[in-house]
């Protein structure tokens, strides 16, 4: 990731924001032909099924796709307007988690517990 990040003007050891990390992962999966998945990066906060299908079948073989949606859900803290949607997304069986954080503090969420409000 660090080497590909350098091509995007990120220094080794520098924190990658959500968009940069998503672009790096997409490039890495494209560079390594043996990668068993394709990384689809949404455009304009929209998932285009025809582009996803085209990318997932680029080698005439269907590859599972990881869909990355880099978004900012708040400035200093999670905006409450996203609570309901975030709780719902964890119930999708294919969901693999949320990566987030801020410089020098990265977080990865894979599940939620209970039915209460996000704190």
C-alpha positions as CSV (number, residue, x, y, z in Angstrom):
1,X,0.0,0.0,0.0
2,X,2.8,2.4,0.8
3,X,4.5,2.0,-2.6
4,X,1.2,2.6,-4.5
5,X,0.4,5.5,-2.1
6,X,3.7,7.1,-3.2
7,X,2.3,7.3,-6.7
8,X,-0.6,9.3,-5.2
9,X,1.8,11.8,-3.5
10,X,1.6,10.1,-0.1
11,X,4.8,9.7,1.8
12,X,5.7,6.4,3.4
13,X,4.1,6.4,6.9
14,X,1.6,9.1,6.0
15,X,-2.0,8.5,6.9
16,X,-4.4,7.6,4.1
17,X,-7.8,9.1,4.1
18,X,-10.8,6.9,3.0
19,X,-10.6,8.0,-0.7
20,X,-6.8,7.5,-1.0
21,X,-7.0,4.1,0.8
22,X,-9.8,3.0,-1.6
23,X,-7.9,4.0,-4.7
24,X,-4.8,2.2,-3.5
25,X,-6.7,-1.0,-2.8
26,X,-8.3,-0.8,-6.2
27,X,-4.9,-0.3,-7.9
28,X,-3.4,-3.2,-6.0
29,X,-6.1,-5.6,-6.9
30,X,-5.8,-4.6,-10.6
31,X,-2.0,-4.9,-10.5
32,X,-2.0,-8.4,-9.1
33,X,-3.7,-10.6,-11.7
34,X,-3.9,-13.5,-9.2
35,X,-6.0,-11.4,-6.8
36,X,-9.2,-13.4,-6.2
37,X,-11.4,-10.4,-5.9
38,X,-12.0,-7.1,-7.8
39,X,-12.3,-3.8,-6.0
40,X,-15.1,-1.6,-7.2
41,X,-14.9,2.0,-6.2
42,X,-18.1,4.0,-6.4
43,X,-18.3,7.1,-8.5
44,X,-20.2,10.2,-7.3
45,X,-21.6,8.2,-4.3
46,X,-23.5,5.9,-6.8
47,X,-22.9,2.2,-7.5
48,X,-23.4,1.6,-11.3
49,X,-24.4,-2.0,-11.8
50,X,-23.2,-2.1,-15.4
51,X,-19.7,-0.8,-14.4
52,X,-19.5,-3.2,-11.5
53,X,-20.5,-6.1,-13.8
54,X,-18.0,-5.1,-16.4
55,X,-15.2,-4.8,-13.9
56,X,-16.1,-8.1,-12.2
57,X,-16.1,-10.0,-15.5
58,X,-13.1,-8.2,-17.1
59,X,-11.2,-11.5,-17.7
60,X,-14.2,-13.4,-18.9
61,X,-14.5,-15.0,-15.5
62,X,-16.7,-13.7,-12.7
63,X,-14.6,-12.4,-9.8
64,X,-16.2,-11.6,-6.5
65,X,-16.3,-7.9,-5.9
66,X,-15.6,-5.8,-2.9
67,X,-17.5,-2.5,-3.1
68,X,-15.8,0.4,-1.4
69,X,-17.8,3.5,-0.5
70,X,-15.4,6.1,0.8
71,X,-17.5,8.7,2.6
72,X,-17.0,11.1,5.5
73,X,-19.7,10.6,8.1
74,X,-18.8,13.6,10.3
75,X,-16.0,16.0,11.0
76,X,-15.1,15.5,14.6
77,X,-17.6,12.8,15.5
78,X,-20.2,10.6,13.8
79,X,-23.2,12.7,12.6
80,X,-26.4,11.2,14.2
81,X,-28.2,11.4,10.9
82,X,-26.2,8.3,9.8
83,X,-27.0,6.1,12.9
84,X,-30.0,4.3,11.5
85,X,-28.4,3.5,8.1
86,X,-25.1,2.4,9.7
87,X,-27.0,0.0,12.0
88,X,-28.9,-1.4,9.1
89,X,-25.8,-2.0,6.9
90,X,-24.4,-4.4,9.5
91,X,-27.4,-6.7,9.0
92,X,-26.5,-7.3,5.3
93,X,-24.9,-10.8,5.2
94,X,-22.3,-9.8,2.6
95,X,-21.2,-6.8,4.6
96,X,-17.5,-6.9,5.6
97,X,-17.1,-3.9,7.8
98,X,-16.4,-0.2,8.1
99,X,-12.9,1.3,8.2
100,X,-12.5,4.7,9.6
101,X,-10.7,6.9,12.0
102,X,-8.5,10.0,11.8
103,X,-4.8,10.6,11.4
104,X,-2.8,8.3,13.8
105,X,-6.0,6.5,14.8
106,X,-7.5,3.9,12.5
107,X,-10.6,1.8,13.4
108,X,-12.3,-1.2,11.8
109,X,-15.8,-2.2,12.7
110,X,-17.1,-5.7,11.8
111,X,-20.2,-6.0,13.8
112,X,-22.6,-4.2,16.1
113,X,-24.1,-5.3,19.4
114,X,-27.6,-4.8,20.7
115,X,-30.4,-2.5,19.4
116,X,-29.5,0.7,21.3
117,X,-28.4,4.0,19.9
118,X,-24.9,4.3,18.5
119,X,-22.8,6.0,21.2
